[in-house]
Amino acid sequence: MCCYKTLHKNEEGYVVFCKSCESLHVGYGNVVLSHSIEEFYSFEAKIDACRRQYQYDAYPDLRTVSVNTCSRAITLVFSPNDLRKLGRILHRAKEKLTLEKLFVFHDN
């Protein structure tokens, strides 16, 4: 049975850590992605790189930025503004993971 610890949540989305299966769940829009800790760090870095690349895009609300996932069958599409919002969520969750170093997730 899953037991979640919220790492970050706002009106745009969330990141939670499941103590039972030791995975991170990222919710944004109508999509929820499940990642191992290593996959989460990789995904956060990928979104951050895309965000920096498209931060001065002339059409910040146009969803034209494709981001590949671990599954070759699924590609996510974001606008530069989506990347900024999702990047903020992921960054704050990453900060909390780094500060807590996950040891607090294994308490009783």
C-alpha positions in Angstrom: 0.0 0.0 0.0 1.4 3.4 -1.0 2.3 5.9 1.7 3.1 9.3 0.3 5.2 12.2 1.5 4.6 15.5 -0.4 7.8 17.1 -1.6 6.2 20.0 -3.4 2.7 20.9 -4.4 1.1 24.0 -5.9 -1.9 24.9 -8.1 0.1 23.7 -11.2 1.2 20.2 -10.0 3.0 18.2 -7.4 5.8 15.8 -6.6 5.3 13.1 -4.0 7.5 10.3 -2.7 6.0 6.9 -2.1 7.7 5.3 1.0 6.4 1.8 0.1 7.6 1.5 -3.5 10.4 4.2 -3.2 9.3 6.1 -6.3 8.5 9.7 -7.1 5.3 10.7 -8.7 5.2 13.9 -10.7 1.8 15.3 -11.5 1.4 18.2 -14.0 -1.7 19.0 -16.0 -3.5 15.8 -16.7 -0.3 13.6 -16.6 1.3 11.7 -13.7 4.8 10.3 -14.2 6.4 7.7 -11.9 10.2 7.8 -11.5 12.9 6.2 -9.5 15.0 8.7 -7.7 17.7 8.5 -10.4 15.1 9.0 -13.1 13.6 11.9 -11.3 17.0 13.7 -11.2 17.5 13.0 -14.9 14.0 14.3 -15.8 14.5 17.4 -13.7 17.8 18.1 -15.5 16.1 17.5 -18.9 13.2 19.9 -18.1 15.7 22.5 -16.8 17.8 22.3 -19.9 14.7 22.7 -22.1 13.5 25.6 -20.0 16.8 27.5 -20.4 16.8 26.8 -24.2 13.3 28.1 -24.7 13.1 30.8 -22.1 13.2 33.7 -24.6 10.9 32.0 -27.2 8.7 34.4 -29.1 5.6 32.3 -28.4 5.7 31.4 -24.7 2.2 29.8 -24.6 2.6 27.7 -27.8 3.1 24.0 -27.0 5.9 23.1 -29.4 8.6 21.8 -27.2 8.8 18.0 -27.3 10.3 16.1 -24.4 11.0 12.3 -24.7 10.2 10.0 -21.8 11.6 6.7 -20.7 8.9 5.1 -22.9 9.6 5.5 -26.6 5.8 5.4 -27.1 5.2 8.6 -25.1 6.5 12.1 -25.8 5.4 15.1 -23.7 4.7 18.5 -25.3 5.1 21.7 -23.4 5.1 25.5 -24.0 8.0 27.5 -22.7 5.6 28.7 -19.9 4.8 25.1 -19.1 8.5 24.3 -18.8 9.0 27.2 -16.4 6.1 26.1 -14.2 7.0 22.4 -14.2 10.7 23.3 -13.7 9.8 25.3 -10.6 7.9 22.3 -9.2 10.7 19.9 -9.9 13.4 22.2 -8.6 11.6 22.7 -5.3 11.1 18.9 -4.9 14.7 18.3 -5.8 15.8 20.8 -3.2 13.8 19.1 -0.5 15.2 15.7 -1.6 18.7 17.0 -1.4 18.1 18.6 2.0 16.5 15.6 3.6 18.6 13.1 1.8 15.7 10.7 1.9 16.6 9.3 5.3 13.5 10.9 6.8 11.3 8.9 4.4 12.2 5.7 6.1 11.0 6.6 9.6 8.1 4.8 11.3 
